[in-house]
Amino acid sequence: MNTAQIPFNPAVLPTKFESMEFGVNVPNFGPGTDPGLLRAWADTVESLGFDLLMMSDHVAITPDVAQKYPAPFFDPFTTLAYLAGASTGIRLGTTVLILPYRHPLLTARMAANLNDLSGGRFVLGVGVGWARQEFQALGAPFERRGRLTDEYLQTIRNVWRDETDYRAGTLPIWIGGDSPAALRRAVQLGDAWHPMRFTLPWLRSTLPTLGSLADAAGRPAPAFAPRISLSITERPVDSPDRLAGVGSVDQVVDDFHELRLLGASSVVLDPFNGDLSTLPTPQPTWNQLDTIMTAWTRSQPAAASPETFTPSTTIGAQP
């Protein structure tokens, strides 16, 4: 199959998703992934009206990485630069770049150059990493990854002040992670907190901590830009451990409404749920993206405010 020519015709082409940005975490790895498929993903995500196209990061596909994200793996900077030339207005970003893997001056220059070349469309999402074998392969100290991330972020922000060289402009940094250190890092060094794959009860209990940390530091709270799963089921999911973005169409739309009420400025949908067989043939995934965003657009009452939202009865036991 010529992956560069995959046809996709969305049912509805929404132009705006009502006060909250939406993005997609595009798989840049695994069987069937090639330049044509990545271009088809970009064309589809942009045609559906999404605001953001993001992708993940690995450098050495060690056994611990390969269990989740097998080869081939496309470098995010190189791939997003390619897609910047193949797209027009969609923003591009990393979710997330593993900051301790690269010298901070290299990361600062690649990010600033990509932002400049794309017309200011880049978002640098960063994290500390988790794959111990990959750290070993790269000669990076796994035990110091948190401290290095803080140091590298400070270096990146310092060199970006040189607008005659780096030309970084207002390039935003999103801080990934859900640990106390990640929340502190988001307050001190980030423009947004970027938690991933969580339950809504956990989020409700954690967001006040972010505000408290910001108050204690005498700083404004960072924006809130979560990445959530996307897995639409025929029937509602009633488990108390249900992840945001998993469930019936009504449940997922309700999740979007609640995230907006909780202050989310952007929501990144992650449609890959571990099934590698879905990667070479993404049309069913694209259909899910089309279905859920069409439902979200249709759920917006004319001239309604977010405060008028009432969850549907399909949420079940969710508090």
Secondary structure, 3 states (H helix, E strand, C coil): CCHHHCCCCCCCCCCCCCCCEEEEECCCECCCCCHHHHHHHHHHHHHCCCCEEEECCCCCCCHHHHCCCCCCECCHHHHHHHHHHCCCCCEEEECCEEHHHCCHHHHHHHHHHHHHHCCCCEEEEEECCCCHHHHHHHCCCHHHHHHHHHHHHHHHHHHCCCCCCCCCCCCCEEEECCCHHHHHHHHHHCCEEECECCCHHHHHHHHHHHHHHHHHHCCCCCEECCEEECEECCCCCCCCCCCCCEECHHHHHHHHHHHHHCCECEEEEECCCCCHHHCCCCHHHHHHHHHHHHHHHHCCCCCCCHHHCCCCHHHCCCC
